[in-house]
Amino acid sequence: MRDLRWETISSNYIYENKWFHARADSCKLPDGRIIEPYFVVEVPDFCNVVIVTEKEEIVLVRQYRYPIDQTTYELPGGIMEANETPEQAALREMKEETGYISTDIEYLIEVGANPALMNNSGHFFLARNAVNTHLTQYDALEDIDIVLFPKEEFLALLKENKLRHGVQIGPIYEALIRLGWLQWK
C-alpha cells in the first residue's frame, strides 16, 4: 500500500487557552501538492460511560448545549485530567456527574472525535450493575439533570434518533451488543 502520510512543513498556533488550541499548518501531500493553511484543533482526550443499573436502566445526563441551542441526553463523561488513565477518568466522571459507581467496568472502544479537524480521542466504557451511592459533584459551570431510562425506553430513544451527540452513537451500539440488547432482523 502506498504511504498516504502528509509532511508538516510548518505549524503556527493561532489561538491557545487551557482547553483549546488552534493551529494553522502548512502540509505537503505525497504527490507534492501543498495545503496551507490546514487548520487543526487540539483539545484534550475525553471519556464517556454507558452506565447500566442493577435494574437494567441506562443512566444519562440531560444538559443544554449552546452550539446547537438544544437540551440533549448524553452519556456521562468529560475531559481526562493530566496523568489520568481513561478508566480512572471514566470512574471519576461517572461518580461526579451521576453519583453512580460500579466495580464491573469494561473498556468498549476508542474513537477519534473528528479526525479531519481534531487531534483528540474519546474513550468509552460500559459500567454494569451500577449503584447510586454518592452525591454528585458538578464542575463550576455544569448544569445537569440525571435521567434513568428503562431498557425499552432507552432503545426507543435511540431508534427515534433522540440522542444528538454523534460521537457517542457507535460506542452505545457496541455497549448494546455486549449487553445482548440488540435484536437483528
Backbone as a ProteinNet text record, in pm:
[ID]
protein_1_A
[PRIMARY]
MRDLRWETISSNYIYENKWFHARADSCKLPDGRIIEPYFVVEVPDFCNVVIVTEKEEIVLVRQYRYPIDQTTYELPGGIMEANETPEQAALREMKEETGYISTDIEYLIEVGANPALMNNSGHFFLARNAVNTHLTQYDALEDIDIVLFPKEEFLALLKENKLRHGVQIGPIYEALIRLGWLQWK
[TERTIARY]
84.1	0	88.5	41	121	109.1	210.2	213.9	130.7	27.9	-61.3	-30.2	71.6	102.5	145.1	107.7	146.6	270.3	348.2	464.6	426.2	455.8	430.6	549.3	523	627.4	644.4	531.2	535.1	404.6	410.7	294	292.6	177.9	167.4	40.4	57	-59.7	-124.1	-252.6	-325.9	-415	-439.2	-515	-482.1	-466.4	-439.1	-504.3	-568.8	-609.4	-601.1	-652.4	-638.1	-696.3	-810.7	-883.3	-882.1	-829.2	-846.1	-725	-662.7	-553.6	-590.9	-571.8	-595.3	-464.7	-432.7	-310.9	-337.2	-255.1	-258.7	-128.4	-139.4	-22.2	-7.6	114.6	144	185.7	117.2	137.8	169.7	260.1	295	235	154.9	92.2	192.5	166.9	260.1	292.6	198.4	223.9	291.4	327	399.5	313.7	182.5	95.6	108.7	87.9	94.4	-45.3	-82.9	-208.2	-169.9	-217.4	-198	-302.9	-361.7	-344.2	-433.3	-385.3	-468.6	-488.2	-613	-641.1	-659.7	-597.3	-606.3	-648	-747.4	-792.7	-739.2	-665.7	-612.6	-697.3	-760.5	-839.5	-806.8	-830.6	-793.3	-877.2	-820	-894.6	-1007	-1109.2	-1224.1	-1269.5	-1360.7	-1418.6	-1568.5	-1640	-1783.3	-1815.1	-1924.5	-1960.4	-2106.2	-2128.6	-2263.7	-2287.9	-2371.4	-2397.8	-2527.9	-2521.3	-2638.3	-2657.5	-2776.3	-2804.6	-2838.3	-2852.4	-2890.7	-3028.7	-3113.2	-3247.9	-3251.3	-3135.1	-3121.8	-3176.3	-3143.5	-3173.9	-3043.4	-3055.8	-2940.9	-2944.6	-2830.1	-2818.5	-2761.7	-2839.5	-2794.9	-2795	-2723.9	-2730.9	-2806	-2880.2	-2956.3	-2896.9	-2853.5	-2791.8	-2809.8	-2800.6	-2813.9	-2680.8	-2687.3	-2568.4	-2583	-2510.3	-2519.1	-2494.5	-2389.5	-2363.8	-2481.1	-2562.5	-2677.5	-2809.5	-2803.4	-2921.4	-3027	-2980.9	-3071.8	-3032.5	-3132.2	-3107.9	-3102	-2995.7	-2969.8	-2959.6	-2980.5	-2948.5	-2814	-2725.2	-2591.4	-2539.8	-2433.2	-2362	-2283.8	-2278.6	-2194.2	-2047.6	-1972.2	-1830.6	-1771.8	-1646.3	-1580	-1434.2	-1363.7	-1223.5	-1136	-1037.6	-941.5	-844.3	-813.2	-716.4	-575.1	-476.9	-336.3	-300.5	-224.8	-176.9	-289.2	-404.4	-518	-538.3	-557.5	-587.1	-731.7	-765.3	-905.4	-1001.4	-966.8	-1056.5	-1070.6	-962.4	-971.1	-1061.7	-1047.7	-1131	-1277.9	-1303.7	-1442.4	-1506.5	-1435.1	-1489.3	-1512.4	-1418.4	-1432.3	-1551.9	-1560.9	-1671.1	-1806.5	-1812.8	-1937.3	-1983.2	-1892.8	-1925	-1960.6	-1880.2	-1903.9	-2035.5	-2063.7	-2180.8	-2310.4	-2302.5	-2426.6	-2440.3	-2330.2	-2334.5	-2328.7	-2323.3	-2318.9	-2175.1	-2159.8	-2031.1	-2055.6	-1948.7	-1957.1	-1819.5	-1818.9	-1693	-1687	-1788.5	-1796.8	-1788.3	-1666.3	-1647.6	-1560.6	-1598.9	-1532.6	-1502.9	-1381.1	-1343.4	-1416	-1479.2	-1552.6	-1470.4	-1430.9	-1374.2	-1308.7	-1210.3	-1151.2	-1189.3	-1235.6	-1274.1	-1207.4	-1186.5	-1144	-1269	-1274.4	-1395.3	-1429.1	-1330.8	-1345.6	-1204.8	-1149.3	-1009.1	-972.5	-1069.1	-1038.1	-1000.5	-1034.5	-1014.6	-949.8	-978.7	-936.7	-838.5	-751.7	-647.7	-678	-794.9	-820.6	-891.8	-894.8	-963.6	-1066.2	-1171.5	-1271.2	-1258.7	-1263	-1253	-1387.7	-1443.3	-1577.9	-1576	-1660.6	-1667.1	-1811.6	-1826.4	-1954.9	-1943.2	-2030.8	-2033.8	-2164.9	-2153.9	-2272.7	-2297.5	-2422.6	-2462	-2424.7	-2441.5	-2407.8	-2509.7	-2459.4	-2545.7	-2517.8	-2622.5	-2611.1	-2576	-2453.7	-2407.5	-2348.8	-2332.7	-2264.1	-2346.9	-2318.1	-2374.5	-2295.4	-2362.3	-2293	-2199.4	-2098.1	-2001.8	-1975	-2065.6	-2055.2	-1942.6	-1884.3	-1789	-1864.1	-1790.4	-1849.8	-1957.6	-1940.4	-2035.7	-2127.9	-2127.1	-2216.8	-2355.2	-2455.3	-2595.4	-2661.9	-2667.8	-2702.1	-2820.8	-2909.1	-3012.8	-2972.1	-2992.1	-2966.3	-3098.9	-3100.2	-3223	-3196.1	-3283.4	-3273	-3378.2	-3335.5	-3425.6	-3428	-3545.6	-3554.3	-3508.5	-3465.2	-3408.4	-3491.7	-3620.9	-3705.1	-3718.9	-3729.1	-3739.2	-3609.7	-3496.1	-3367.8	-3354.3	-3390.5	-3382.3	-3472.8	-3590.2	-3680.5	-3618.5	-3556.2	-3489	-3382.1	-3306.1	-3201.1	-3261.7	-3363.1	-3427.6	-3492.8	-3545.6	-3613.4	-3516	-3385.5	-3282	-3288.5	-3311.6	-3321.7	-3191	-3087.5	-2954.8	-2873.5	-2834.1	-2776.2	-2623.9	-2559.8	-2413.5	-2354	-2323.4	-2286.9	-2172.5	-2070.4	-1954.6	-1989.6	-2102.3	-2142.2	-2223.4	-2277.2	-2368.9	-2301.3	-2186.9	-2115.1	-2082.4	-2022.8	-1995	-2121.7	-2232.7	-2357.6	-2398.7	-2390.8	-2424.4	-2329.9	-2202.4	-2107.4	-2148.3	-2189.8	-2235.5	-2359.7	-2453	-2575.8	-2546.2	-2448.1	-2407	-2352.5	-2265.2	-2205	-2307.6	-2409.3	-2515.8	-2615.2	-2612.7	-2708.5	-2845.6	-2851.5	-2978.6	-3024.1	-2942.1	-2981.2	-3040.9	-3147	-3206.1	-3189.2	-3127.4	-3104.2	-3222.9	-3267	-3380.4	-3335.2
-118.6	0	124.9	224.9	347	427.2	503.2	585.6	711.5	731.6	846.7	960.4	942.6	1045.1	1176.6	1284.9	1418.6	1461	1547.9	1605.6	1743.7	1770.8	1902.7	1992.3	2097.3	2192.7	2297.5	2346.5	2444.7	2436.3	2488.8	2485.8	2615	2681	2809.7	2811.6	2827.3	2837.1	2973.6	2972.9	3098.3	3133.1	3034.1	3059.9	2950.4	2989.2	2891.2	2936.1	2840.3	2859.5	2723.8	2713.8	2590.7	2468.2	2481.8	2367.5	2357.9	2458.4	2466.3	2533.3	2465.3	2523.2	2507.1	2612	2604.4	2639.6	2559.4	2587.1	2581.2	2654.2	2655.1	2592.7	2479.4	2407.7	2425.9	2412.4	2400.8	2255.8	2186	2041.9	2008	1911.5	1861.1	1722.5	1704.8	1576.2	1483.4	1353.2	1259	1291.1	1354.1	1386.7	1522.9	1588.4	1715.1	1839.4	1826.6	1944.5	1996.2	2125.6	2190.4	2237.4	2210.1	2262.9	2358.8	2483.3	2579.4	2688.8	2722.9	2658.5	2534.7	2440.5	2326.8	2346.3	2369.6	2401.6	2273.8	2273.2	2161.8	2217.3	2152.5	2189.5	2085.6	2133	2045.2	2061.7	1954.4	1953.7	1825.9	1823.6	1705.9	1582.5	1466.6	1341.2	1342.9	1263.3	1257.8	1113.7	1094.2	961.5	976.3	870	860.9	720	707.2	577.9	545.6	425.1	370.6	303.5	366.4	316.6	238.7	114	27.5	-8.4	21.3	-10.2	-158.6	-200.6	-338.8	-372.5	-269.7	-289.5	-273.9	-276.5	-258.9	-124.2	-20.5	116	179	263.8	339.6	477.3	519.2	649.1	748.8	850.9	956.7	1089.5	1185.3	1321.7	1404.5	1499.3	1590.7	1728.6	1793	1924.1	2007.1	2136.5	2229.7	2239.9	2236.7	2251	2377	2479.2	2610.2	2608.6	2540.7	2548.5	2503	2409	2364.9	2415.7	2493.5	2551.8	2445.8	2334	2225.3	2165.4	2113.1	2033.1	1888.1	1819.4	1685.8	1581.9	1457	1342.3	1289.6	1262.1	1217.8	1118.3	1049.9	965.4	1054.1	1018.6	1094.2	1081.5	1184.5	1180.5	1319.1	1323.8	1452.8	1438.7	1547.8	1556.1	1483.1	1413.1	1344.2	1445.7	1428.3	1515	1464	1550.2	1513.4	1391.9	1301.1	1179.9	1087.2	1095.1	1011.3	910	782.7	683.1	701.1	649.5	658.7	596.6	480	417.1	500.8	558.6	645	764.5	822.6	936.5	896.2	779.8	733.4	711	646.5	621.6	752.8	846.1	976.3	1052.2	1060.4	1134.4	1071.1	938.8	869.1	905.6	902.3	932.8	1080.6	1171.5	1315.3	1359.3	1311.1	1359.8	1290.5	1164.8	1090.4	1037.5	1024.6	962.8	811.1	754.3	609.1	558.9	437.3	368.3	225.2	162.2	23.7	-39.7	-166	-242.1	-332.1	-323.9	-405.4	-312.5	-266.3	-170.2	-232.9	-208.7	-270.8	-164.5	-168.6	-76.4	-118.2	-22	-50.8	-21.3	106.1	148.5	285.3	311	444.3	497.3	620.8	681.4	817.6	856.5	992.5	1078.1	1184.1	1266.9	1324.8	1380.6	1430.8	1439.8	1327.1	1323.4	1410.4	1463.7	1555.4	1693.5	1721.7	1855.8	1854.1	1750.8	1748.7	1634	1654	1554.8	1466.2	1477.5	1405.4	1273	1194.9	1065.6	1062.7	986.1	958.4	813.1	789.1	654.5	620.4	507.6	471.6	343	341.6	230	186.8	63.2	8	-25.8	30.6	2.2	-69.2	-194.8	-274.9	-272.3	-304.6	-318.4	-196	-79.2	44.7	75.1	131	170	316.2	384.9	525.7	534.2	574.3	578.7	712.8	804.8	930.1	1050.4	1162.5	1287.7	1332.5	1399.5	1449.2	1563.7	1584.7	1693	1760	1845.3	1907.7	2010	2025	2132.9	2265	2373.3	2505.6	2543.6	2509.8	2551.9	2440.9	2325.3	2216.6	2236.9	2220.8	2227.3	2104.3	1996.8	1864.4	1806	1740.2	1655	1510.8	1424	1281.3	1215.5	1135.7	1071.6	922.2	839.2	694.9	648.2	567.4	513.2	361.6	302	155.6	108.8	-13.1	-70.7	-39.3	-69	-49.6	97.8	185.4	329.1	381.7	331.6	373.9	329.9	206.1	156.5	238	278	361.9	499.9	555.5	685	680.2	573.3	555.2	538.2	454.6	428.2	554.1	639.2	761.6	877.3	848.6	948.4	1066.2	1036.8	1143.1	1163.6	1089.6	1111.2	1188.3	1310.4	1402.2	1405.6	1345.4	1352.3	1243.1	1279.2	1183	1090.2	1140.1	1056.6	946.7	959.9	859.5	744.2	759.2	659.9	524.9	525.1	399.5	324	390.7	321.8	273	345.5	298.7	166.2	158.3	32.5	-80	-49.2	-150.3	-200.8	-109.3	-149.5	-237.3	-200.6	-279	-419.6	-431.8	-563.9	-646.2	-585.8	-658.3	-693.6	-609.5	-637.4	-741.4	-767.6	-859.7	-797.9	-665.3	-594.4	-571.8	-597.4	-575.2	-701.3	-682	-792.3	-764	-855.3	-838.3	-893.5	-819.4	-864	-898.6
0	0	0	-67.1	-73	56.2	84.8	205.9	182.6	263.3	247.8	344.7	427.2	528	464.7	531.7	490.4	568.3	509	576.5	627.7	754.7	810.4	776.9	702.3	664.5	774.3	823.9	932.6	1010.5	1130.6	1218.9	1299.2	1303	1371.3	1456.6	1588.1	1675.6	1658.1	1627.9	1607.1	1725.1	1812.7	1935.3	2036.1	2163.4	2268.7	2398.9	2465.8	2604.3	2673.4	2793.4	2872.6	2802.2	2736.2	2680.4	2528.9	2461.8	2316.8	2254.2	2160.4	2082.6	1935.8	1858.8	1714.4	1644.4	1544.7	1471.2	1321.2	1247.8	1102.5	1054.4	986.9	937.5	787.4	742.3	600.3	579.6	488.4	472.3	326.6	311.7	179.3	164	59.1	29.8	-38.3	-41.3	-104.4	-250	-321.6	-462.2	-480.6	-368.2	-374	-360.6	-371	-354.1	-210.9	-195.8	-64.3	-26.4	96.1	152	263.6	251.4	359.2	350.5	456.2	586.5	598.8	673.6	716.4	865.4	905.9	1045.3	1127.4	1242.8	1336.2	1472.2	1532.9	1666.3	1763.8	1862.2	1966	2091.8	2133.8	2256.3	2332.9	2463.6	2542.6	2508.9	2538.4	2528.9	2632	2605.5	2695.7	2712.6	2806.6	2828.4	2850.3	2818.5	2844.4	2889.9	2964.8	3022.2	2994	2941.3	2931.3	3066.5	3148	3283.9	3284	3332	3341.2	3488.4	3541.1	3681	3695.8	3820.2	3850	3794.3	3772.2	3717.7	3565.6	3502	3356.7	3309.1	3383	3341.3	3292.6	3192.6	3142.9	3208.3	3261.2	3326.8	3226.6	3195.6	3105.6	3178.9	3122.4	3172.7	3069.8	3119.5	3034	3057.3	2947.2	2962.4	2836.3	2853.4	2741.4	2669.1	2535.9	2452.5	2368.6	2407.4	2344.2	2192.9	2140.7	1995.7	1909.2	1957	1876.8	1934.3	2043.4	2107.8	2138.1	2198.5	2234.1	2368.6	2435.3	2554.8	2508.9	2546.7	2494.2	2605.8	2567.8	2653.1	2606.8	2701.9	2667.7	2770.8	2732.8	2827.8	2923.7	3050.2	3143.2	3102.7	3128.1	3097.4	3092.5	3052.2	3044	3006.1	3019.1	2979.9	3081.3	3028.5	3113.2	3172.8	3299.7	3365.2	3338.1	3359.1	3336.9	3422.6	3363.8	3431.9	3477.8	3413.9	3448.2	3335.4	3370.4	3267.9	3223.1	3105.1	3062.6	3164.5	3222.4	3319.3	3446.5	3494.2	3611.9	3583.9	3465.8	3428.6	3419.3	3360.6	3346.5	3483.2	3572.2	3706.5	3781.4	3769.4	3835.3	3779.1	3646.9	3584.6	3617.6	3616.1	3647.6	3789.2	3882.6	4022.2	4039.1	3978.8	3994	3931	3808.8	3736.1	3773.8	3818.1	3843.6	3984.7	4057.9	4189.9	4184.7	4063.7	4047.8	4049	4102.4	4098.3	4050.5	4003.7	3958.6	3970.7	4007.9	4008.1	3885.1	3800.9	3679.6	3558.6	3528.8	3420.6	3312.7	3187.8	3073.9	2968.7	2914.3	2807.3	2679.8	2614.1	2490.8	2366.4	2352.3	2224.6	2240.7	2155.8	2142.8	2005.2	2001.5	1873.8	1857.6	1732	1701.5	1692.7	1771.3	1776	1638.8	1571.8	1434.9	1376.5	1330	1290	1169.8	1099.6	989.6	1041.7	1165.3	1221.4	1358.9	1437.8	1578.2	1604.5	1703.8	1732	1852.2	1910.9	2035.6	2014.4	2123.1	2123.3	2234.4	2210.2	2312.6	2354.2	2483.9	2539.8	2602.9	2562.3	2605.3	2686.4	2789.1	2882.5	2902.6	2945.7	2987.2	3134.8	3215.8	3359.9	3391.1	3431.2	3464.9	3615	3650.9	3791.8	3875.2	3817.1	3886	3995.7	4102.5	4214.7	4249.6	4291.7	4328.1	4476	4504.4	4643.6	4683.5	4591.2	4619.9	4575.5	4637.1	4589.7	4467.7	4377.6	4259.1	4297.6	4216.2	4237.1	4103	4063.1	3931.9	3927.3	3807.3	3784.4	3794	3806.7	3831	3729.4	3603.4	3501	3452.7	3519.3	3479	3539.2	3456.8	3497.8	3437.1	3515.5	3463.8	3539	3466.1	3524.4	3498.5	3594.5	3578.1	3544.1	3437.1	3392.1	3372.5	3429.4	3412.6	3312.6	3216.4	3117.2	3129.2	3151	3144.2	3005.9	2998.7	2877.1	2752.3	2754	2635	2598	2697.8	2669.7	2610.2	2660	2604.9	2459.4	2431.4	2293.5	2201.3	2249.8	2170.1	2147.6	2250.1	2239.3	2130.5	2129.1	2029.4	1889.6	1879.2	1749.6	1692.1	1778.3	1735.5	1711.6	1715.3	1689.1	1785.4	1913.1	2013	2089.7	2052.5	2110.6	2006.7	2038.7	1940.4	1939.3	2037.6	2046.6	1958.4	1833.6	1731.1	1765.7	1832.4	1863	1963.3	2032.3	2131.6	2072.1	1953.2	1898.1	1873.2	1807	1781.3	1910	2008.4	2134.9	2207.2	2193.7	2253.8	2189	2056.3	1988.9	2030.6	2047	2094.6	2232.3	2320.7	2454	2444.6	2356.8	2341.4	2290.2	2201.9	2153.9	2270	2349.4	2462	2569	2583.4	2680	2628.1	2497.6	2437.6	2419.2	2409.5	2399.6	2255.4	2157.9	2018.9	1959.4	1882.7	1809.4	1661.9	1590	1447.4	1369.3	1271.3	1189.5	1051.9
[MASK]
+++++++++++++++++++++++++++++++++++++++++++++++++++++++++++++++++++++++++++++++++++++++++++++++++++++++++++++++++++++++++++++++++++++++++++++++++++++++++++++++++++++++++++++++++++++++++

